[in-house]
Amino acid sequence: MGFDPLDWYCQPVKHGAWSHVVENAFGAYTPCGIDTLVVCISFLALFGVCFYRIWRTTRDYTVQRYKLRSPYYNYMLGLLVVYCIAEPLYRIATGTSIMNLDGQPGLAPFEIVSLIIESAGWCCMLVMILLETRIYIYEFRWYIRFVVIYVLIGEAAMFNLVLSVRQYYSSSSIFYLYCSEIVCQFLFGILMVVYLPSLDPYPGYTPIRNGHWLTILIMNLFPVESRFALRDMSTYFPEYSFHG
């Protein structure tokens, strides 16, 4: 059934339920393949774009900052994200598997990895949403929306797979628990995509022009006593001005 590391990671059951209920090249490896290649990659992308936007919001002083007129829409999005974080963590803590159709104990390694990546992606989204209640920027927000849509497409593919095997679950509560997460994710996605916040300029903030980054870098790296020499450099580099 494949080489040992793959068998350990996916834990397929020879002649198990997955071998009979799906008709594709993966066979018993179907849940592992789709979960790894579709769900994990989509949530890694979500983590990456959210982390980058958090960095742009907190560390990039060239972007224009704004302040939300009302943070309540963000709070509602945050509550949905909290549930999206709690559900996979609950499944890890209780060992609840939506891929186990053959009565194996616990979670397979691929499920644990997938749930951890999913939780990390939503956690990064939660941090970004809460940060937006204090500082909002236009940059990269549509990339976030596109990746959220990409995540939902991956989740729809996984849900379609789970739906085809729902009669094999030992308890219907497992299926309904998974459905609740999917509903929550799609509701969040819809609300996120259509969200166009009302903004005010951020009080007391003026973005720094790109040409001044060299000035800021040198002024931070050099001690105070060397800044007089830096002023003389402006004679040779008139496009920069050094102030100490």
Protein Blocks (a to p, Z undefined) as FASTA:
>chain_A
ZZfklmmmnopaehilklmmpccfklmmmmmmmmmmmmmmmmmmmmmmmmmmmmmmmmmm
kbccdddfblklmmmmmmmmmmmmmmmmmmmmnopafkbmnopghjdfklmmmmmmmmmm
mmmmmmmmmmmmmoccfehklmmmmmmmmmmmmmmmmmmmmmmmmmmpfbfklmmmmmmm
mmmmmmmmmmmmmpccdddddehiacddfklmmmmmmmmmpcfklmmmmmmmmmmmmmbc
cdZZ
